[in-house]
Amino acid sequence: MTDQTQSSLQYPEDSLLVESLDIEAQGIAHKPDGKVVFIKGALPFEVVTANINRKKATFEQATVGAIHRASSQRVQPGCPHFGLHEGACGGCKMQHLHVGAQVAIKQRVLEDNLWHLGKVKPDNILRPIEGPAWGYRYRARLSVRFVRKKGEVLVGFHERKSGYVANMRECKVLPQHVSDLLLPLRALIDSMDARETLPQIELACGDAVTALVLRHMEALSQGDLAKLRTFGAANQVQWWLQPKGPDSIHLLEEGGEQLSYALPEFGITMPFKPTDFTQVNPQINRVLVVRALRLLDVQKNERVIDWFCGLGNFTLPLATQAGEVLGIEGSEALVARSRENYKTNKASAQAGYALAATKFVARNLFEMTPDVLTADGSADKWLVDPPREGAFALVQALAELHQTPALRQGWTPPKRIVYVSCNPATLARDADVLVHQAGYRCISAGMVNMFPHTAHVESMAVFELES
């Protein structure tokens, strides 16, 4: 050991001091010769013996063997399927770490990415957005496999770094009523004629409806359809069928309540289909929308653009506060859905929740240019919520307009931008452009714990135009 204090405690000669944790929840240690060792299952400040399973010139990968000094933040995992053992579920990576420590580590990941990748340091760090640590996952894609050698059906997430389906009997991050369905679903699939050609079940929970989308590779028999209907009625599940791609989904039985979630702070109800993108964690999403709009500080006389607007998760709440809103997405089909959600909410607006004039347009947001950007007109504020790839083309076009005033032709940049991110690396890259090329200052940033017990980091940053 390199630390004299550790040596005095007489730990085994080959033990390692874990110094930190990477975003994949691996402990980071150094051998006496300086070589880095990534140790699955180890936590910061622990002294462990590592089982090396991969050696490279500059690093090694290992799993934790023995723990000689445990971290004060180590906790008993809440799920029996979590762990490093063969067959362990790969859905979570941090269940052995206290959830408060998970939040602190993710906040540090955000700050480190902003500084090391973007050379950006926010003026203020926002308090992390947290919520329930269990039963939060209202969307999931469950794999289905009939294992002929074992004569049984498995339904669940994949094993850790494997193509095999974990033998899950429960799942603590799914809502309890969905976790309770895992074994009944296995029995249902096992009883069906098509059990060998049903690769997945996609889960989507709304406020009042639980939908399951069954992917099937061949036409289902009348007997199988009858079994699905019986199961749905008995378990209050709405079945959808997907014979081909996502656009082929359709209800097994027409009628019934529509899948939706509410944003009651704004009097908004968002209908959606089970294969649409919606946030996995509805409790966190509600807080996220409220904070984003508070930070954007929209006034009744202002025009706002919501970039990457999706179904209108931010656009419709913005319409309750702004004078005019423009939602921009990448596909005409999605824009049509956004318009429909806007019309539905405008027609049923509650007292005090009138919606401002709102338009939706389709643009290729990954090939943005100054001409395309200015064509949609000036806006006082922007809300930017891109996919993992980020919004590089958009911020580059904004930077080009800042650096070449002749291109603006009366167009003015937004005074404030709230950027909601699901990838701290692309946020940092885009923040670099906004701060160092487009004339903005990062006034605040903070993490959002949308996916407790996983390494996923969601975050939010606020940029203000320098005067």
Secondary structure, DSSP 8 states (H G I E B T S, - for coil): ---HHHHHTT--TT-EEEEEE-TTSEEEEE-TT--EEEEET--TT-EEEEEEEEE-SSEEEEEEEEEEE--TTB---S-TT-SSSTT-BSS-S-TTB-HHHHHHHHHHHHHHHHHHHH----SEE---B---SSS---EEEEEEEEETTTTEEEEE-BBTTSSSB---S--SSS-HHHHTTHHHHHHHHHTSTTGGG--EEEEEE-SS-EEEEEE-SS---HHHHHHHHHHHHHHT-EEEEESSSGGG-EESSS-S---EEEEGGGTEEEE--TTS---S-HHHHHHHHHHHHHHHT--TT-EEEEET-TTTTTHHHHHTTSSEEEEEES-HHHHHHHHHHHHHHHHT--TT----EEEEEE--TTS--HHHHHHT---SEEEE---TT--HHHHHHHHHHHH-GGGTTT----SEEEEEES-HHHHHHHHHHHHHTSSEEEEEEEEE-SSTTSS--EEEEEEEE--
